[in-house]
């Protein structure tokens, strides 16, 4: 008898999340991911650097660090390391929620602010890393009535910053509040609105960047753009740990940053659930815990290398849904591109050329859309019940007090005032506390558990998607 030939079993094709695409196609989609999130990565360091009065070189360092850390965080999320990373096509970068409390620290501490901010960021990252396995089971305590209030406050608290930029950034700056400055801001705002109205698809998604380009070009003949610093920049530069000084640790600043970290963890969790639905690989507790560990590790690493809190970028979830390209290796390649951009200083220097009035014009849309995202989230809460309406009313009131009356807490001790003067910190703490009191102690009937609604998949205007 002849030898029996065993039939080879057909190979099971990999899940689309684990699929390797041809190099050309992978590169094109990866670059699209980078372009889609670039405005969200660049905005926080620009805002913080302008408020802190950094030089062009220092601002370049800050932006390069944000790009570099975003790349590291994205690689951790997509490729994974031990129990770190969701292993989904998940893009991470600087959380926009971090801007408001950082500006409060800058206003209170002036030149000593950045070491405090980076010290607090390290603590927040370690907190996230250690709490990840527990937090994925606590999401029900952060329903839309809480997260919507927090996001709304973030947008409202940043709108005065846009107004100050539109005038020139500082009352001591030449031409502060002049028609030329306000005209540049108005032109930039008009350009953003026109691009958003008449462009479609990918160009529409970068309408903020296009508006900044128009405003900056218009500022050149007015002498408001100084490109001299570009010629002295090195072609390649490794990030320097603690470039702005050794980290410092103060309770008030740490509390503010921990509040932001909790908000970012809530958003990342919701985004992982939404992304799991898009790629048809549901995100379980283990996936969420791994994703949050990546957020925490990247945030702590960022504090060392002059970066800020890392969180999910919801716009990239929309891009995955739109293109139907679900490979995590495509997004990993986007992370590599971000790292390379962070190592080339001229990229950050080009962005630092944008004049403050131009930033102010774009900031109207940038910050206003954050507030709208919060209002949209509140729309998912049942505000017809008395308890939820009270939670939102009281939290918004105390969050807005420091904005409307900057000296409201002037008689308090300095460390206490630093926390209270951040509307986002006070409003967040109140929203969480009141939600526990009204909806979890005793009744617990008014607020449904937090979930990942399908509108997250394509929702513009999230905290990390300002355009």
C-alpha positions as CSV (number, residue, x, y, z in Angstrom):
1,X,0.0,0.0,0.0
2,X,1.1,3.5,-0.7
3,X,1.9,5.9,2.1
4,X,-1.1,7.9,3.2
5,X,-0.6,11.6,2.3
6,X,-1.8,14.0,5.0
7,X,-3.7,16.9,3.7
8,X,-2.2,20.2,4.9
9,X,-4.8,22.1,6.9
10,X,-5.5,25.6,5.4
11,X,-3.9,28.3,7.5
12,X,-6.3,30.5,9.4
13,X,-5.9,34.1,8.2
14,X,-4.9,36.6,10.9
15,X,-7.5,38.9,12.4
16,X,-7.5,42.2,10.5
17,X,-6.0,43.8,13.7
18,X,-2.9,41.6,13.3
19,X,-2.6,41.9,9.6
20,X,0.6,43.1,7.9
21,X,-0.1,45.3,4.9
22,X,2.2,46.0,1.9
23,X,4.8,48.7,2.8
24,X,3.4,51.4,0.4
25,X,-0.2,51.1,1.6
26,X,0.9,50.9,5.2
27,X,3.0,54.1,4.9
28,X,0.3,56.1,3.2
29,X,-2.4,55.2,5.9
30,X,0.2,55.7,8.7
31,X,0.9,59.3,7.4
32,X,-2.8,59.9,7.3
33,X,-3.0,59.0,11.0
34,X,-0.2,61.4,11.8
35,X,-1.8,64.2,9.9
36,X,-5.2,63.6,11.5
37,X,-3.8,63.8,15.0
38,X,-1.0,66.4,14.5
39,X,-3.1,69.4,15.5
40,X,-4.1,67.8,18.7
41,X,-0.5,67.0,19.6
42,X,0.9,70.4,18.7
43,X,-1.8,72.5,20.4
44,X,-1.1,71.8,24.1
45,X,2.7,72.5,24.0
46,X,2.0,75.7,22.0
47,X,-0.6,76.9,24.5
48,X,1.5,76.0,27.5
49,X,4.7,77.3,26.1
50,X,3.1,80.7,25.1
51,X,1.6,81.0,28.6
52,X,4.9,80.2,30.3
53,X,6.7,82.8,28.1
54,X,9.1,80.3,26.6
55,X,11.6,81.3,23.9
56,X,11.3,79.9,20.4
57,X,14.1,77.3,21.2
58,X,12.3,76.2,24.4
59,X,9.0,76.0,22.6
60,X,10.7,73.8,20.0
61,X,11.9,71.5,22.8
62,X,8.5,71.3,24.3
63,X,6.8,70.4,21.0
64,X,9.5,67.9,20.0
65,X,9.0,66.2,23.4
66,X,5.2,65.9,22.8
67,X,5.7,64.3,19.4
68,X,8.4,61.9,20.7
69,X,6.3,60.8,23.7
70,X,3.2,60.4,21.4
71,X,5.2,58.1,19.3
72,X,6.4,56.0,22.3
73,X,2.9,55.8,23.7
74,X,1.4,54.7,20.3
75,X,4.1,52.0,20.0
76,X,3.3,50.8,23.5
77,X,-0.4,50.6,22.7
78,X,-0.2,48.9,19.4
79,X,2.7,46.4,19.8
80,X,2.4,45.9,23.6
81,X,5.1,45.0,26.1
82,X,4.3,42.4,28.8
83,X,0.9,43.5,30.2
84,X,1.3,47.0,28.8
85,X,-0.7,48.1,25.8
86,X,-4.1,47.3,24.4
87,X,-2.6,45.8,21.2
88,X,-5.3,47.6,19.2
89,X,-4.8,50.3,16.4
90,X,-4.9,52.9,19.2
91,X,-3.2,56.3,18.8
92,X,-2.0,58.1,21.9
93,X,-0.8,61.6,22.5
94,X,-0.9,64.7,24.7
95,X,-4.3,65.0,26.5
96,X,-5.9,68.4,25.9
97,X,-7.5,68.1,29.3
98,X,-4.1,68.8,30.8
99,X,-3.9,72.4,29.5
100,X,-6.3,74.2,31.9
101,X,-4.8,73.0,35.2
102,X,-1.3,73.6,33.8
103,X,-2.2,77.1,33.0
104,X,-3.4,77.6,36.5
105,X,0.0,76.4,37.8
106,X,1.8,78.6,35.4
107,X,-0.2,81.7,36.6
108,X,0.5,80.9,40.2
109,X,4.2,79.8,40.0
110,X,5.5,81.8,37.0
111,X,9.1,80.7,36.2
112,X,9.0,77.8,38.7
113,X,5.9,76.2,37.0
114,X,7.4,73.7,34.5
115,X,9.4,71.7,37.1
116,X,6.3,71.5,39.2
117,X,4.2,70.4,36.2
118,X,6.6,67.7,35.1
119,X,7.0,66.4,38.7
120,X,3.2,66.2,39.0
121,X,3.0,64.5,35.6
122,X,5.4,61.7,36.7
123,X,3.2,61.1,39.8
124,X,0.0,61.1,37.7
125,X,1.6,58.5,35.3
126,X,2.6,56.2,38.1
127,X,-0.9,56.6,39.6
128,X,-2.4,55.6,36.3
129,X,-0.1,52.6,35.8
130,X,-0.8,51.2,39.3
131,X,-4.5,51.9,39.3
132,X,-5.2,50.5,35.8
133,X,-6.4,47.0,36.9
134,X,-8.8,48.6,39.3
135,X,-10.0,51.6,37.2
136,X,-11.3,49.5,34.4
137,X,-13.9,48.2,37.0
138,X,-14.8,51.8,38.3
139,X,-15.9,53.4,35.0
140,X,-19.5,53.3,36.2
141,X,-18.7,56.1,38.6
142,X,-17.8,58.4,35.6
143,X,-21.1,58.5,33.6
144,X,-21.9,61.2,31.0
145,X,-23.2,63.6,33.7
146,X,-19.6,63.7,35.2
147,X,-17.5,63.4,32.1
148,X,-19.7,65.9,30.2
149,X,-19.4,68.5,33.0
150,X,-15.6,68.1,33.1
151,X,-15.2,68.4,29.3
152,X,-17.5,71.4,29.1
153,X,-15.5,73.2,31.9
154,X,-12.2,72.5,30.0
155,X,-13.5,74.3,26.9
156,X,-15.0,77.2,28.9
157,X,-11.9,77.7,31.0
158,X,-9.7,77.9,27.9
159,X,-11.8,80.5,26.0
160,X,-10.3,83.5,27.8
161,X,-6.9,82.2,26.7
162,X,-8.0,82.5,23.1
163,X,-9.1,86.1,23.7
164,X,-5.8,87.1,25.3
165,X,-3.9,85.6,22.4
166,X,-6.0,87.4,19.8
167,X,-4.9,90.7,21.4
168,X,-1.2,89.7,21.4
169,X,-0.6,87.4,24.3
170,X,0.4,89.9,27.0
171,X,-0.6,93.4,27.9
172,X,3.2,94.3,27.8
173,X,3.5,93.0,24.2
174,X,3.9,95.6,21.4
175,X,0.5,96.3,19.8
176,X,-1.5,94.4,22.4
177,X,-5.2,94.7,21.4
178,X,-4.4,96.6,18.2
179,X,-6.6,96.3,15.1
180,X,-3.7,94.5,13.3
181,X,-3.6,91.8,16.0
182,X,-7.4,91.4,16.1
183,X,-7.5,91.5,12.3
184,X,-5.0,88.6,12.1
185,X,-7.1,86.6,14.7
186,X,-10.3,87.4,12.7
187,X,-8.7,86.3,9.4
188,X,-7.5,83.1,10.9
189,X,-10.9,82.3,12.3
190,X,-12.5,83.1,9.0
191,X,-10.1,80.8,7.2
192,X,-10.8,77.9,9.6
193,X,-14.6,78.4,9.1
194,X,-14.2,78.6,5.3
195,X,-12.1,75.4,5.1
196,X,-14.4,73.6,7.4
197,X,-17.4,74.6,5.4
198,X,-16.2,74.0,1.8
199,X,-13.5,71.2,2.2
200,X,-14.4,67.6,2.6
201,X,-12.8,64.4,4.0
202,X,-9.2,64.6,5.1
203,X,-8.6,68.3,4.2
204,X,-11.6,69.3,6.4
205,X,-10.1,67.4,9.3
206,X,-7.0,69.6,9.2
207,X,-8.9,72.9,8.8
208,X,-7.3,74.2,12.0
209,X,-3.8,73.7,10.6
210,X,-4.7,75.2,7.2
211,X,-6.2,78.2,9.1
212,X,-3.0,78.6,11.1
213,X,-1.0,78.5,7.8
214,X,-3.1,81.3,6.3
215,X,-2.9,83.5,9.4
216,X,0.9,83.0,9.6
217,X,1.5,83.9,5.9
218,X,-0.7,87.0,6.4
219,X,1.5,87.9,9.5
220,X,4.8,87.9,7.5
221,X,4.4,91.3,5.8
222,X,3.4,92.7,9.2
223,X,6.7,91.7,10.7
224,X,5.2,89.3,13.2
225,X,7.0,86.2,12.1
226,X,10.7,85.8,12.9
227,X,12.3,82.8,11.2
228,X,15.9,83.6,12.2
229,X,16.0,80.8,14.8
230,X,15.5,78.1,12.0
231,X,19.1,78.6,10.7
232,X,20.7,77.7,14.1
233,X,18.8,74.4,14.7
234,X,20.6,71.1,14.5
235,X,19.3,68.5,12.0
236,X,18.9,65.8,14.7
237,X,18.6,66.1,18.4
238,X,17.9,63.5,21.1
239,X,15.4,64.6,23.8
240,X,17.0,65.8,27.1
241,X,15.6,64.6,30.4
242,X,14.5,67.5,32.7
243,X,15.5,70.1,30.2
244,X,13.6,72.7,32.2
245,X,15.0,71.8,35.6
246,X,14.8,69.0,38.1
247,X,11.2,68.0,38.9
248,X,9.5,69.4,41.9
249,X,6.5,68.0,43.9
250,X,3.8,70.0,45.6
251,X,0.5,68.6,46.8
252,X,-1.7,71.2,45.1
253,X,-0.2,70.7,41.6
254,X,-0.3,66.9,42.1
255,X,-4.0,67.0,43.0
256,X,-4.8,69.0,39.9
257,X,-2.8,66.6,37.6
258,X,-4.4,63.5,39.2
259,X,-7.9,64.9,38.4
260,X,-6.8,65.3,34.8
261,X,-5.3,61.8,34.8
262,X,-8.7,60.4,36.0
263,X,-10.5,62.3,33.2
264,X,-8.0,61.0,30.6
265,X,-8.3,57.4,31.9
266,X,-12.1,57.6,31.6
267,X,-11.8,58.8,28.0
268,X,-9.2,56.2,27.1
269,X,-11.4,53.5,28.5
270,X,-14.4,54.7,26.5
271,X,-12.3,55.0,23.3
272,X,-10.9,51.5,23.7
273,X,-14.4,50.1,24.0
274,X,-15.5,52.0,20.9
275,X,-12.4,51.0,19.0
276,X,-13.0,47.3,19.9
277,X,-16.4,47.6,18.3
278,X,-14.9,49.2,15.2
279,X,-12.3,46.5,14.6
280,X,-14.5,43.6,15.8
281,X,-12.2,42.7,18.7
282,X,-14.2,43.6,21.8
283,X,-12.1,45.3,24.5
284,X,-12.3,43.3,27.7
285,X,-11.0,44.2,31.2
286,X,-7.5,42.9,30.4
287,X,-7.3,44.9,27.2
288,X,-8.5,48.1,29.0
289,X,-6.1,47.5,31.9
290,X,-3.2,47.1,29.4
291,X,-4.2,50.2,27.5
292,X,-4.3,52.3,30.7
293,X,-0.9,50.9,31.8
294,X,0.5,52.2,28.5
295,X,-1.1,55.6,29.2
296,X,0.5,55.7,32.6
297,X,3.9,54.5,31.6
298,X,4.0,57.0,28.7
299,X,2.9,59.8,30.9
300,X,5.5,59.1,33.6
301,X,8.1,58.8,30.8
302,X,6.8,62.1,29.4
303,X,7.3,63.8,32.7
304,X,11.0,62.9,32.6
305,X,11.4,64.0,29.0
306,X,9.4,67.2,29.2
307,X,6.1,65.8,28.0
308,X,2.6,65.8,29.5
309,X,-0.3,63.4,30.3
310,X,-1.0,60.9,27.4
311,X,-4.5,59.9,26.4
312,X,-6.4,58.4,23.4
313,X,-7.0,60.4,20.2
314,X,-10.6,59.8,19.2
315,X,-10.2,61.2,15.7
316,X,-8.0,58.3,14.8
317,X,-10.8,55.9,15.8
318,X,-12.9,57.7,13.2
319,X,-10.1,57.2,10.7
320,X,-10.0,53.5,11.3
321,X,-13.8,53.3,10.9
322,X,-13.6,55.4,7.7
323,X,-10.8,53.5,5.9
324,X,-11.7,50.0,7.3
325,X,-7.9,49.4,7.7
326,X,-7.8,47.8,11.1
327,X,-4.1,46.7,11.3
328,X,-2.4,47.8,14.5
329,X,0.9,47.7,12.6
330,X,-0.2,50.6,10.5
331,X,-0.7,52.7,13.6
332,X,2.6,51.4,15.0
333,X,4.3,52.8,11.9
334,X,2.5,56.1,12.6
335,X,4.1,56.0,16.0
336,X,7.5,55.6,14.4
337,X,6.9,58.6,12.2
338,X,6.0,60.7,15.3
339,X,9.2,59.6,17.0
340,X,11.2,60.7,14.0
341,X,9.4,64.0,13.9
342,X,10.2,64.5,17.6
343,X,13.9,64.0,16.9
344,X,14.0,66.6,14.1
345,X,13.9,70.0,15.8
346,X,13.0,72.0,12.7
347,X,9.5,70.5,12.8
348,X,8.8,72.1,16.2
349,X,10.5,75.3,15.2
350,X,8.2,75.7,12.2
351,X,5.2,75.4,14.4
352,X,6.6,77.9,17.0
353,X,6.7,80.6,14.2
354,X,2.9,81.0,14.5
355,X,2.1,84.4,16.0
356,X,-0.1,84.6,19.1
357,X,-2.9,86.5,17.4
358,X,-3.1,83.8,14.8
359,X,-3.3,81.2,17.6
360,X,-6.0,83.2,19.2
361,X,-8.2,83.1,16.0
362,X,-7.8,79.3,15.8
363,X,-8.3,79.0,19.5
364,X,-11.9,80.3,19.3
365,X,-12.7,77.1,17.3
366,X,-10.2,75.0,19.1
367,X,-11.5,75.7,22.6
368,X,-15.1,76.3,21.7
369,X,-15.3,72.8,20.1
370,X,-14.1,71.3,23.4
371,X,-17.0,72.9,25.2
372,X,-19.4,71.7,22.5
373,X,-18.1,68.2,23.0
374,X,-18.9,68.4,26.7
375,X,-22.4,69.6,25.9
376,X,-22.8,66.8,23.5
377,X,-21.7,64.3,26.2
378,X,-24.2,66.0,28.7
379,X,-26.9,65.3,26.1
380,X,-26.5,61.6,26.9
381,X,-27.2,62.2,30.5
382,X,-30.8,62.3,31.8
383,X,-31.0,65.9,32.9
384,X,-34.7,65.7,33.4
385,X,-34.0,64.2,36.8
386,X,-33.5,66.7,39.6
387,X,-30.3,65.1,40.9
388,X,-28.4,65.2,37.6
389,X,-29.4,68.8,36.9
390,X,-28.1,69.8,40.3
391,X,-24.8,68.0,39.8
392,X,-24.2,69.9,36.5
393,X,-25.5,73.2,37.9
394,X,-23.3,73.2,41.0
395,X,-20.2,71.8,39.3
396,X,-20.4,74.3,36.4
397,X,-20.9,77.2,38.8
398,X,-17.9,76.4,40.9
399,X,-15.8,75.7,37.8
400,X,-16.7,79.0,36.3
401,X,-16.2,81.1,39.4
402,X,-12.4,81.3,39.0
403,X,-12.9,82.3,35.3
404,X,-15.4,85.0,36.0
405,X,-13.7,86.2,39.2
406,X,-10.0,85.4,39.1
407,X,-9.5,86.8,42.6
408,X,-12.4,84.7,44.1
409,X,-10.1,82.7,46.3
410,X,-7.5,85.4,47.0
411,X,-7.9,85.1,50.8
412,X,-7.1,81.3,50.9
413,X,-3.7,79.9,51.6
414,X,-1.5,79.7,48.5
415,X,-1.5,75.9,48.1
416,X,-5.2,75.7,48.5
417,X,-5.8,78.6,46.1
418,X,-3.7,76.9,43.5
419,X,-6.2,74.0,43.4
420,X,-9.3,76.1,43.7
421,X,-8.3,78.6,41.0
422,X,-8.4,75.8,38.5
423,X,-12.0,75.6,37.5
424,X,-11.5,72.2,35.9
425,X,-10.1,70.8,39.1
426,X,-12.9,72.1,41.4
427,X,-15.6,71.3,38.9
428,X,-14.3,67.8,38.4
429,X,-14.0,67.0,42.1
430,X,-17.5,68.4,42.7
431,X,-19.0,66.4,39.8
432,X,-17.5,63.1,40.9
433,X,-18.5,63.7,44.6
434,X,-22.0,64.9,43.9
435,X,-22.6,62.0,41.5
436,X,-21.6,59.6,44.2
437,X,-23.9,61.3,46.8
438,X,-26.9,61.6,44.6
439,X,-26.7,58.6,42.3
440,X,-24.7,55.9,44.1
441,X,-25.4,56.3,47.8
442,X,-28.8,54.8,48.4
443,X,-30.7,55.2,45.1
444,X,-28.2,54.8,42.2
445,X,-31.0,54.9,39.7
446,X,-30.6,58.1,37.8
447,X,-27.4,57.6,35.9
448,X,-26.7,54.6,33.7
449,X,-23.2,53.0,33.7
450,X,-20.6,54.6,31.5
451,X,-20.3,53.0,28.1
452,X,-18.8,53.6,24.8
453,X,-21.7,55.1,22.6
454,X,-21.3,54.5,18.9
455,X,-21.2,58.2,18.2
456,X,-17.7,58.1,19.8
457,X,-16.5,56.4,16.6
458,X,-16.9,59.5,14.4
459,X,-17.5,62.2,17.0
460,X,-15.5,65.4,16.3
461,X,-14.6,67.8,19.0
462,X,-13.4,65.4,21.8
463,X,-10.9,66.8,24.3
464,X,-8.1,65.5,22.2
465,X,-9.7,66.4,18.9
466,X,-10.0,70.1,18.8
467,X,-10.9,70.4,15.2
